[in-house]
Amino acid sequence: MDKPIYAALKSIGACIPDRIVTNDDLAQIVDTSDEWITKRTGIKERRFASSNQATSDLAINAAKVALNRANIKPSDIDMVIVATISPDFLCMPSTACVVSSALGIVGKPAFDISAACSGFIYLLSLAKSFIESKTCKNILIIGAEKLSSIIDMEDRSTCVLFGDGAGAAVIGATCDISKSILDVNISSNGEYQDFLMTPGCGSRNPITNDTINDRLQFIKMKGNETFKIAVKTLTNDVVEILKRNNLSKDDIDFFVPHQANLRIISAVGEALQFPDDKVAKTVHKYGNTSAASIPITINELFEEGKIKDGSRLLLDAFGGGLTWGSALLSFNSV
Ligand code: COA
């Protein structure tokens, strides 16, 4: 019988745009304040890409770091998947095709997925399946967003929350289960689709002067409702994945939740009784970067020396759709 093959995270990389936008900068544009944003969200600043940078540009930079750290040539990548809600182009080509071409990955499948802030967990689930079914040996996954292109700078309740960035990982095959992505759990519930959405410019409300004048191309959010369901779902998700793997919080080196709001992160961390220093936080610096937030945060833990080869990570995300998911994995650095 063939030896079982497992999927492992082999490297991480990120790209954070240079331009820092502080809460005080936003207070020049909308009726808000550093005090309000800090108290309600924990966000102090975020990054906005420049006008000539698209989502793929951030994705390509993040991917180059991940490929380099994995010591893998583009020709060894069998598939490229990008999770984004702010693709370069509304319909086609996919951002993954743009990224593949720029990296010199030719003749391999490349496609985007849409799972909003849960995008990176969905990517892990897909990559794990393709590798463990022996369809692929190495997959490049990227969560990348230029959310500054889809936030309404006239809506103070949303424009203060989001930022731009990208995070990438190489997922490769291993025979060593202790190095693997142990488990991934992904879910959705479209009943709550209107909690977080961009209502315009798709086939439901095609692009017309009216849709644009009504600003339907931008993110709309029911903040309070989203907040409550996020805390409950993120907490339950972790309890379930730990239970089904016979693990406890003490077996986890770092809890890496999606970075949307410090109050959500703290509420979930406290409900699960994780010590505060085991809960990863980057939301104060980057805001909510949707599909990019978890890989950016893992990259930061790695670059700061807080995680090393063999560290066990528990990831947990929640986002528009609604979608959510969690993952248990070993961090590996080649
Ligand atoms: N600056 C100042 N005041 C603001 C503001 C801003 N940026 N945004 C909203 N307000 C005002 C509202 O207009 C409201 O004023 P009113 O009472 O006079 O009507 C007041 O602040 C309270 O608004 P509310 O929406 O109830 O605030 P909140 O405590 O729920 O905080 C969020 C708002 C968005 C920070 C919070 O709901 C949240 O974090 N939700 C989850 C968002 C999220 O994480 N989404 C992504 C999930 S992936």
Boltz pocket constraint, residues with backbone or C-beta under 6 A from the ligand:
constraints:
  - pocket:
      binder: B
      contacts: [[A, 31], [A, 32], [A, 33], [A, 36], [A, 37], [A, 40], [A, 41], [A, 117], [A, 156], [A, 157], [A, 158], [A, 160], [A, 221], [A, 222], [A, 223], [A, 224], [A, 225], [A, 226], [A, 227], [A, 230], [A, 260], [A, 261], [A, 264], [A, 288], [A, 318], [A, 319], [A, 320]]
      max_distance: 6.0
